[in-house]
Amino acid sequence: MTSTIAVPATARAAVITTVKEDLVIKEVDVVQPSDLAAGECLVKVDYAGCCHSDIHVKNDDWGRTQTPIVGGHEGVGHVIAIGANTIGSPVKIGDRVGMKWFANACLKCEMCRLGYESCCTLAREQTHGLTVEGTFAEYTRCWVDYLTPIPDGLDSAAVTPLLCAGLTIYKALKVSNAKPGHWVALSGAGGGLGHLGEEIPCKYALPLLDIHISIGIQFAVAMGIRVIAIDTGAEKRDLCYKLGAEKWVDFAESKDLVKDVQDATGGIGPHAAIIAVGHALPFNQALMYLRSTGTLVAIGMPGPANGILNVPIALLISKCLSIVGSATGNRQDMAEALDFMARGKVDCHHEIRDFNEVNNALKDVSEGKVKGRIVLKIAS
C-alpha cells in the first residue's frame, strides 16, 4: 500500500557500532514504501523505552549482538506504509501500534500454535534491536502480523514499558499457576535487576525500583494474588506496600531469608516465586522457601558466569516443585496486559527524556539511578 505520508530518505537512529561502546546517533537510510515486502510495514516511532536488555545487547553479554544495528526493542508509533500485496493486514496506515522484543513470528509452527511464540525459530531470528533494526530510530521496519494495536485512551509514553517489562511479568504470573488468594514472592521487588544482598558482588545490586516487579505487584493484586516482596530499604518497602504488597522481607536485615519468607506466608512458604534478577542466588533460595507443589518462574537472565541452579534433586522430588522459564508473552498475553492498563489497574511509572539522551539514559539504567522506566521521545 502506498504511503500518503512523505517518507524521508534518511532519519536519525541510535546505532550500536561497537560493542561495549556508546550508541552513535546518526542519519541512516529509511526503508522506502516501495521497498517493503508483503507483510512488512514502516512505523514512525514516537516513543521508545530503555530496558536492561538494551544494555546486555550493547555489551554483547549474550554473544548474539550483530553490528552495526539500531538498538531498542520496545516502542510506540504509527504505521505510515504497508508493503504491496500484503493480504489481511490486522493494521492499517495511520494506526497507533506497539513494537515488542520479538519483531515477528511465523504463527504456523508447533510453538506458535501452542501459544509459545517466543520459542518460534523465526521470532528468535527477528528480534528488535538484536537481530533486526530496533526502536531507537525515527522510522523502523516492522511486520504487520506482529505489531500490537494500542487501545484508544492510553498514553503512548506510559504504555511503552508495558510492551516488554509489563508483558514479561504478566506472562510470568500466568505461568506461575498462582490462583486468587495464593502467595507469590517477587524477589528484587523494590529494586533493579540483581538486588541480591551482601553475598553478591555489588555490581549486581541496583538501588532503585525495577519496572518488571513494580508492574508485577499491580498485576498480581488485580488478579487476586497476594504478594510478598523481597528487597531492601525503607523507601522500597514503602513503595511495595503502596503498590499492594502484603508482606515484606528485607534481605539485608534477614538472618535467615528462607525462614523469614516462609514465616511471612503462614509458615509453609509461597505458592510461587518470580525471580527477575541477575544472579543465581535468589533462584536457589526460592526453591528452598517455596511450599510443596510450588513453582519457580525465572525471568531474569544472569550471565553464564553466575547463572547456575544448584539445588538437591531430592528436594525437587520430595516437594513436587516446578521450575519454569518464561521469556516473554504472546499476542494474547499482550492484549490482556493492555486491557488491565485500559481499566486503570496498572500504571507504568516512567520519565520522558529526549532521544539525544539515549546514552545517558542507558547509563542511568545500568547504574540503577532510575525509578521505573526511561522512555525516549523519538518523534521530533
N, C-alpha and C positions, 0 to 999 in steps of 0.2 A: 504494500500500500504506500503510495507516495505521501511524504510528509507535507503538511500545509505550513509548517514552521521552518524558517530558514535555519539551516544547519551549517555552522562554520567549518572551514577546512581544518582548523586546529583549535585547541582549547587547553586550559590548564589541567594538569593532573599531578599527583604526588607519586613519584616513581621510586621503587626500590631498585637502585642501580648497582649497589654493592652491599652485600650482607653485612650486618652489624654497623652500618653507617646510616646517617640521617637520610630520609627520603628527599628526593630532589623535585621541587616544584618547577615544572617546565611546560612549554607548549608541546602537545603531542597531536598526532593525526587523529581526527574524528572519523569514525566509520560513517560513510555516507549512506543515505537510504537506499540508493541503487546497489550498494554492495552487500546489503543484508540478505542472508539466505532465508528460505522459507522456514518459519518458526522462530526467527530471530527478530529482535526489535532494538530500537535505540531509546535510551532513557536519559532525560535531562535530570541530573541529580540535584536535589535541593539540600538534603542533609545526609551526613554520613557519621556513624558512631565510631569511637576509638575504643577498641577492645584489647584485652591482654593477648588474644590470638594474633592480632596485628603485630605485636612485639615479637612473639615467637616466630612469626613468618619473617619479619625483618632480620632477625638474628639467625634464621635457618636452624632453629632448635630441633625441628622435626626432620631435617635433611631433605626437604621437598621443595624448597624455595627456588623458583625459576627467575632469573634476572635477565634483562630488566622486566619489571612488571608493576603495574599500577596497584597500589595497596588498597586495603579496606574491603570489608565484606558485609557490612550492614548499612542500608541506606534507604531513603525515600525520595522519590522523584516522580516525573510524569513521562508517559510514553509519548514520543514525538514522531516515531516512524515504525512501521512494521514491514518485514520483508515481503516481497512479491510472492504470490502463490501460497501464502500462509492460509491454511484451512482451519476453521473452527477455533480461532484465537479466543481465549477467555478474557482478553483485554483488548481495548481499542485505543486509538490515538486520543490523547487528552486525559486518559485515566491516571489517577494517582496510584502508585504501586510501591511495594516494598521489595528490597533485594536482600537476600539472606546469604549465609555461609556457602551453601551449595547453590550454584547458579543454575543447575539443570539436573534432570534425572530422566531416565528413559521411559519410566512409567509403564514398562512392559515386562520387565524381568521378574523373577521369583521374589526378590527382595522388595521391589516396588509393589507387587501385587499383595504382599503380606503387610504393607504399610511401613516397611523399613527402607524408606527412600534414601536415608543417609548411608546405607550399605550398598547402594546401587553402584556398579562399576563406573557408569558414566558420571554419576554425581561426584565420585572421588576424582575423576579426571577433569571436571569442570567446576572448580571451586573459586569463588570470588577472592581476588587478592592473593591467591596462592598459585593457581594454575591458569586462570583466565583473568583478564583485567578487572580490577575491583572498583570500589565506590568512591575512592579518593580522587574523583575526576568530575569535571563538569558534565561530561557525557560518557556513557558506557554502554556496551553491547550486552543485551540480555536475551533470555529465551522466554517466549510468551507463556508457555505452559507452566513455568516455574516461578513467575512473578506472583507476588501476593497483593491482591486488591486491598486498598486501605479504606475502611468504612468511613463514611462522611461523619464529620463532627469530631474526629480525632486530630489532635495537633501533630503535624508532621515531625517536628523535632522530638516531641515527647514519645511518639510511637517508635522511633528509630531503635532504641535499645531493646525493645520487645522482639525485634526480628532475629536477634541472636541470643542474648542473655536470657530474655524472657522465655523464648521458645525452649531453650535448653533446660531451664529449671522446671518449667511446666511439664515437659515430657518426663523429666526425672521423677516428679511427683506421681505422674500417671503410672510409670513402670514400677514404682515402689510398692504397688499393691496396697497402699495405705487407704483405709476406709474412714468415713466420718467417725470422729471420736478416737481414732488411733493417734499414737505419738510418733512424730518424725523428728529426728535430730538433724539439725543443719550445722555442720562444722565450718567454722570461719564465718559465722552468721553475721557478725558486725564488722568484718574486715575483708581485706583483699585476698586474692589467691595466695595461699601459703601462710595463713595465720596459725602458727603451729607450736609455739611455746619454746621454752629455753633449750630443749634438746635439739632444736632445728637450727641450722645456720641462719644468721639474721637476714641474709639476702632473700629468704623465703617469707619473712614476716613483714607484711604490709599493713600500715596502721589505720586505714580508713575503710569505709563501707564497700563491700563487694556487691555490685549491682545484681549478680545472679541470685544472691541469697536475700537481699532486701526485697526483691520482687518475689522470691520464693516464699518468704513468710506471708506476704499478702495473698499469693495464690493458695497456699495451704489453708489459711484462715477462711478464705472464700469457699474452699472445698470441704470445710468442716473438720480439717485435720489440726491436731494440737501440736504446737512447735516447742521444742527445747532448743535453745540457741547456745552454741558453744563458741566462745571467743574470749576476749579480754578487754577490760577498760570500762569505766563508768559511762562514758559517752556512748559507746556501742551498746552497752547493756540497756541504757535508757531508750535508745533508738529501737532496739529489737522489741522491747516491751511496747513501745508506742505503735509499732507496726503490727503487733498482735501476738508475739511470742508469749507463752505462758510461763516458761521456765528458762533459767539462765545458769550456765556453768562457766565460770571464769577459769580457763585452763592455766593461767599464770598463777592463780591462787590455789588451785586444787592440788591436794596432796595425792589423790587417787582419782583420776578423771573417770575411769571406768565405773567405779563405785558411785561417784557423785552423779553421773548421768543416770545410772540405774535407780539410785535413790530418788532422783527428781521425777522419775516416771513410775513411781509406785513400787520400786524395789526390783523389778524384773527387766527393766530396760525398754527402750522404744521399739515400735514395730518396724521401723525403717530408719535408715541413716542415709543422707545425701551429702556426699563429700565433694567440694568444689575447690580443693586446694592443690598446691604444687609440690607436695611431698608425701611419701608413703605412710608416715606415722599415723595420721588421723584415719586412714583407711584401715590399718591394722587394729587401731583402738576400737573402731566401730564394730568390728567382728567380735570383739570381746564384750562390749556392753549391750549389743542387740539381744532382745529376748528370743527365745526359741521360735523358730519359723520366721525370724526377721529377715529383712532384705537390705543389703548394702547396694546403693546406687552410686557408681563412680562417674562423675562428670568432669572433675579436674583431671588434667593430663600432665603428671610430673615428667620430667626429663628422664632419659634412660638411666642416668646415674643414681636416681633416688626414687625410682618408681616400681619397686618390687614388693608384692604382698608376701608376708611371712607369717603364716598362721597355721596352727596344727590342723591337719586334715581331720583328725578325730573330733575336733571342735565343730567343724562344718557338719559332720555327720550327726554327732550327738545332739546338736541344737537345730538340725534341719535348716541351716541357713542358706540363703540365696545371694549370689553376687551377680550384679547386673551392670554392664557398661552401657552408657547412653550418650551417643554423640550429639544429637540434636533431634528436633521433631520433624514430622512430615507436614504436608499441606493442611490436613485436617486439624492437627495439633495447633498449627499457626492460626487457623480460623477461630478455633476455640479460645486461644490466648487473647486474640484481638477482641473477642466478644466480652471477655472479663474486663478489659480496659474500657470498652464502649459502655459497659454497665457501671463503671465507676468503682470497680472492685480492686483495681490495680493501678498504681501510679509509678511511673519510672522517674526517679529523681535524676535530673540532668542539668548540665550547664552548657550553654552555647558559646562556641568560640569561632573566630574567623578561620577560614580554610588555610590561610597563611601560617596559622599557629599549629599546624599538624605535628611538627616535630617536638615542639614544646609540650603539646598535649600528650603525645606518646611517652615522653619523658616523665611527665607528671603521673601518668597511669602506672608506669613501671616503678616509680618510687612511692606509690601509694598515697599521693597527695590529693586524690580526687574523691569526693563523696558522690557515689553514683556513677554516672557516665558522662564523658565529654562528648558532645555532639557538634560536629563541624558544620558551619553554614557554608555550603558549596556554591550555591547559585548566587551570582552577583546581582 
